[in-house]
Amino acid sequence: MGQCYGKGASSRGAAGGDDFGVVAETHSPPPANGAPQTPPPRQPTPAAAAGTPRRRKSGSTTPVHQTPGVAWPSPYPAGGTSPLPAGVSPSPARSTPRRFFKRPFPPPSPAKHIKATLAKRLGGGKPKEGPIPEEGAVAAGAGAGAVADGAEAERPLDKTFGFGKNFGAKYELGKEVGRGHFGHTCSAVVKKGEYKGQTVAVKIISKAKMTTAISIEDVRREVKILKALSGHNNLVKFYDACEDALNVYIVMELCEGGELLDRILARGGRYTEEDAKAIVVQILSVVAFCHLQGVVHRDLKPENFLFTTRDENAPMKLIDFGLSDFIRPDERLNDIVGSAYYVAPEVLHRSYSMEADIWSIGVITYILLCGSRPFWARTESGIFRSVLRADPNLDDSPWPSVSAEAKDFVKRFLNKDYRKRMTAVQALTHPWLRDDQRQIPLDILVYRLIKQYLRATPLKRLALKHYPRL
């Protein structure tokens, strides 16, 4: 499962850390005569003596430095911050070196502020390198997160969800089949009811780890989304949700065919174009369905697509809606969530919508066609820098042997301008995937018309009523 990199926390990292938003300091050159430059003495203000952090023009706070600093000019909208490391400004995109999958491959180390926000979301102890306090912090070194944690500690959290209390009477737990940041999954056998004797998957989330209101709301929203999304062949089936004093149990369809990632690795890292098309069509179909229901997944990656059986032609199922959210048309989200290799540039800029899922599908398609990641580095900071600045490499082998239609498909998905990306529905009609034998579901066609209507001018809305193909 992906991580929540910055929900409810400042996007600016700890000073001196290997992260984003670090303010670079520049110093004036020495005088021409070679005499040492002596800065004028600075009189400490009462606020500085009391240890209050210095206020920046943008409204954020940073620790007091011993040397005078000048803020790095921001190319981003007012109030926004850049996720680039210290001293790095936007530049023309360059291709990133291709790196092939190797297993085991150690995950990159999170930057300091990522560790802090993840620990806060999971309710763990605060790391030594805490995030920089947000605006409104009461004292130096005490971040907004610490204040929020203190307020929540005073107010007992409601960990009742209204789910069924009879899990033990209905299910017999089996062995563990998976583990993530927010819980683990076991197989189970249904004891009674409509599905008696059937083997299912049970995601178990400990209530002891729900130490913040955010973590509780995440679980509540995940179940709500699973209930809302039903009826698609490539979507994991939701059966039940139960709870007791210790855990929440989410009962779903058991997929025993393994992850898409495992099949990619088993094939030596690369699919043929025809096999890749079959995978991408399934991904686009289920993502278009989710978007139709007003749900953005936010953590699309090969690990979150499971095959129902070991059969080579078994269908895939999309799983893990722990980071998903409901979204209204034209609404923008600002939580930095997901998995580093698949995160979209606009997510790092904290303003994104359903187009972020399209970027992730583009990364998956790139991997299917050539067996390597389009954006690679040994740390998450480096990965994010590559996502923001580099273009995917479409020149080296095996890309010369890949069709022009497939290359165009990948380019239109991995466009850093989200407004120029295809939607999931549009992608299903792309020349690379076009198939006269395959029909676009009626509900997706209706969704496309509704989206056109919502974004149209009053004059075009009138035309769409009479000429819906406009």
ABEGO torsion letter per residue (X at the ends): XBBBAABGBBABBBBGBBBBGBBBBBBBBBBAAGBBBBBBBBBBBAAAAAGBBBBBAAGBBBBBBABBBBBBBBABBBGBBBABBBGBBBBBBBBBBBBBBBOBBBBBBBBAAAAAAAAAAAGBBBBABBBBBBBGBABBGBBAAAAAAAAAAABBBBABAGBBAAAAAABBBBBBABBBAAEBBBBBBBABEAABGBBBBBBBBBAAABABAAAAAAAAAAAAAAAABBGBAABBBBABBBBBAABBBBBBBBBAAEBAAAAAAAAGGBBBAAAAAAAAAAAAAAAAAAAAAGBBAGABBAAABBBABABAABBBBBBGAAABBBBBBGBBBABBBEBAAABBAAAAAGBBBAAAAAAAAAAAAAAAAAGBBABBBABAAAAAAAAAABBBBAABOAAAABBAAAAAAAAAAABABAAABBBAAAAAABAAABBAABBBBAAAAAAAAAAAAAABBAAAAAAAAABAAX
